[in-house]
């Protein structure tokens, strides 16, 4: 039987998820916070497969009930952030049935397309790791999903990390020219959040605001100010779920790129992370050939996983 989510399913869903994808496990508190408490969660979109009274799989479809910014609910767009089937229940067509039910629900809700799985604000993985889940790729492809672009996850060891003399020299040069770098004040957060939302990504503005309100110390953020005091860029860590080793978001105004501000902000943040005892710095989503991606690679980050974002008509 395939039905929609019911109260009491959550803990068992997390257990079955972990059995189905032991390399990407999830505990119930995280499952609850990311999905059940998401502001766009609709229990009708979380399809659950039940066999002999036990949950054996699920597929989650979501569409916007609250816009990321402004009034745009992106009514034609839906997302499928995850699906899974317990290993003991595979081979019966449950994965196909679950995904079909999820896509049918999106279509009935007015959506014309589904993305796997680039949903914000809450996603577990940004797309499909095709090397880790080849069977999932075959299933999604058979249902009409086509690759759109790739995102890479990277990490870097912070064991023995120290800012290079070259980077330190550039820092001194810019400070001598009137630039400043440091923790934003409470009032400066308004400027930073506006910059993040207007110049980069509205979801970054949300993430910064919610992290601070949830108690994230401001010294997890480093801002770069121009000679006149204007914020030109920033980098931060511990934004998502309070994980101190998770880097980002991170951005520098286009007009200031090529000045070394981005490199300095990255290194200043890595220095703070190492000082807190973090052994690694990592993030889930960047374009390998983007300016940021090239900077990460030149700073000692290595690609750990590649995720493919897919799209299908519903």
N, C-alpha and C positions, 0 to 999 in steps of 0.2 A: 504494500500500500504506500502511495505517495500522498502526503498531506502537508499542510502548512505548519509552521512552528507553533508549538503549544507551550504554555508555562510548565516548567519542569524539564524541558528537553535540554537546556543549556549544558549542564555538567556532562551528560552522556554524549552530546555532540562533540565536546572537546575531547573526550576519551576516544571516540571513534575516529575523529580527525587525526589524532596522534598515532593511532594504529595504522591508519591509511597512509600517512606521510610522516614516518618517524624521523626523517631528516629535517622536517620543518614542524616540530611539535607545537602545541598550544595548550596552555592551562585554562581552566574555566574562567578565572578572574580576567585574564587578558581577552578571551573570547567575548565575555560579557561587555567589557569596556569598549572594545573595537567595534563590535557589531550590534549587540542587543541595545546598548546605550547610545548608539550613533543617532544623530538627530534626524537622519532620513530613514531609520529602520522602520519597516512595515512587516509585521509577522507573516502577512500573506505572501511575501516574496521569498521567504526562507522555506524552501521545499525540503521535506524530510522523508526519507525512505525507511519504512518499518517492516521488519520480517519477524514473525513469531513473537511479537511484542517487544522486539529490540530494535533500536535505531541502527541502521547499517550504512547510511550515507546521507548526504545533503548537498544541495546546490542553492546558492544565495543570489538573488537578484534584487537590485535596488535602483530607485530613481529618486530624483531630488524632490523633497518636500519643502526644503528651505534652500534658497539660492546661496551659492558661494559668495556672490557679491551682487549688489543691486537687486533687480527683480527678475533676473533670468533663471528660470527653473530648468532650462535645457529640456523642454518637455519631450523632444523626440529621442532623447538619449537615455539609455539605461546601462547598467554595469552588472557584471557577474564577478564579484571579488574572489569567490572560491567555489569549488565543488570537490567532493571526495566520496569514495566507496570503500567500505571495510574490505581488506584482502579476502576474507572468507566469503564475501558476497559478490565477488567479481565474476564476470563471465555470464551474467544473466541479463545484461542490457540495462542495469540500473543507472549507470552513469549517463547513458543516452536519455533514459526516461526522465531523470532528474533535470538535466540541462534543458530538455524539451519543455518540461513543465515550467522551468524558470523563464525561458524565452517566451513561452505562451503568455505568462503573467505580464511580462514587460509589454508585449504587443497589446494585450487587453487593457493595459494602463496607459496606452497612447504612444508608446515608444516605437520608433522605426528602426533603431539600431541598438546593438549591445556591444559593449567593449569588455574584453577580458585582459587585464583587470585593473585598469588605470584609474580607479575610483578614488576621489578625495571627498571628505577629509580622512577617512579611515580605510587603509588597505593593509593587508598582511604582507603580501609581496606585490610588486608593481606590475607584474606580468607573468607569463609562463616561462619557467625554466625548462626549456625543451630538452636539454641534455639529461636532466634529472627525471623528467616526467614525459617520456616519449609516447606512452599510451594515451596520456591526456592530450597531447598534440594531435595524435591521429583522430581521436574522438572529436575534438573541437574543429579540426579541418573538415571532417565528414559532415558536420552540422553547418558548414558555410563560413566559419571564421577564417579570416585571412590576415597575415602579418601586416602591421602598419609601421612599426619602428622598433628598435631595440633600446633597452636601457641597461646600464651595467652597474653592478655593486662593486665597491672597492674597499680595501682596508689597508692599513699601514701599521707596522709595529711602532710602539712608542718606547720600547725598552732601549734605554741609552740615548733617547732622542735629545738633541740640542740644536738650537737655532744656529745656522751657519754664520760665519763671519761676514759673508757677502750679504746675507739678508739683514744682519745687524747693521752693517754699514749703510744700506739703503734706508733703514729705519732712522738712523741718525741724520741722514741727509734730509729726509722729508720733515722730521721734527724741526730741523734747522730752518726749513722754509715756512714754518708756521703750521704744519699739519699736526694733529694730535690723535692718539690712539688710546682707547681705554674703555672702561665699563660705562654704559650709558646711565644717566640719571633717570629717575622716575619720570620726569617731565619729558626727557628726550625720547622716551618710548613712543610718545604720540607721533613724533617725526619719523622714527624708525618704522613703526607699523604702517604709516602712510606710504613711505618709500617702498617698503616691501610689497604692499598691495597694489600700488599704482604703477610701479616700474618693473615688477617681477611677476609675482603670482599672488592672487588674492588669498589662496590657501596658506601661503607663508605668513601673511599678516594674521590670519586666524590662529595659526600655530604659535606664533610669538605671543599674541595676546593671551591665549588660553594657558600656555605654559607659565607665564608670569603670574596670572591669577591663581593658578594651581600651586604656586609657591616656588617656582624655579628661581634660584638666586640670580641676581642681575649680572654677577661676574661670570656667568656662563656665556655672556654676550660680549663681543669686542666690536666697537664701532671705530671707523676712520672719519675724522672731521677735517674739513678743509681749513685754510687759514682764517676764513671768516666764521668758522664754527659749524658750518653746514655739514650734516651727515652725508658722506659720499659712498659709504658701503659698510658692510658688517659681516661678521661670521659668528657662529655660535655652536654650542653643543648641548646635549641633555634636553633638547626641546621636546623630543618625542618620548613619552612614557618615562621621562626622567632618567634615561639611560646615559650615563656620563660619557661612554665611549662612542655614542652615535653623534656624528658630526652633521651640522647643517640646521637650518638653511644658511645660505652664504651668497652674497651678491655685491657687486660693485657697479655703480652707474656707468653706462656705456661711454659717457664722455671722459671718464677717468681711467678707462682700461688702457694698458700699456705703460702705466706709471709705476707699476709694482705694488699698488695698493692691495690687490687681491692676494698676491703672494705673501705680503706682510700680514694681512688679516688671517690667512690660513695658518701661518707659522705662529703668530701670537696666540691663536686659539689652541693649536697643538701644544704649545708651551704650558698653557693653563691646564689642559687635560692631563699632561704628564705630571704636573705638580699635584694634581688631585689623586694620583696613583693609577690612572688609566694605563693599561698595558697596550691597548690598541685604539686606533681611530677607524671608524667604518661608516659607510652610508649605503643606502639601497638604490639610489636612482640618479644617474647622470648620463649624458650622452658621451660616448667614448671620444668622439671627434669634436665635441664642443670645446669652447675656450676653457671652461672649468675642468672638463675631462682631461684635457692636455696638461693643465696646471697640476691636477692631482697626480697624474702619472709622472711628471717631472719632479714631484715632491716625494716620491718614494711609495706612493700608493700602487697597489696591484689589483687587477681585476679578479674578483673571486667568483662572480656569477654573472650570467647574461640573461636578461628577461626580455621576452618578446610580447609586445602589446598587440592584441588581435581585435578584429572587428567583424561583426556579421550583421546582416539585415535580419530583422525579426518579423 
